[in-house]
Amino acid sequence: PADSKWSVDKVTFVRPTDDAYPYTGPSSLLKPIHIIQSIKNNDTGTTMTTRQFLMESHNRSHAPQYLGVKRIEEDDVDDDGFQLHVLGQSNFISGNVAVMADESQNC
């Protein structure tokens, strides 16, 4: 969003049927994901990898446990457009961060 200091710069939408999908398991449990590759600082115009962003934006004494993502296009008036994702080891894919997605390709 334009009023946010940070925004997702580069993201890949991956479905369980795609070759790039990093997880395995019963197909009924596998959901589409967004693989967030870089974050943009809207104040300075600079970008950094998702890993750099997490390392630089959290208290260095402990790792962040959650990542909040505000979605741009939410038509549901009961939804604030904000999604909170728990961060665990399985979210980190080759230096990027994977978060669950619905069928929308927007992140």
Secondary structure, DSSP 8 states (H G I E B T S, - for coil): -TTSSEEEEEEEEE-TTSTT----S-TTT---EEEEEEEEETTT--EEEHHHHHHHHS-TTS--SEEEEE-S----TT--SEEEEE--GGGEETTEEEEE--S----
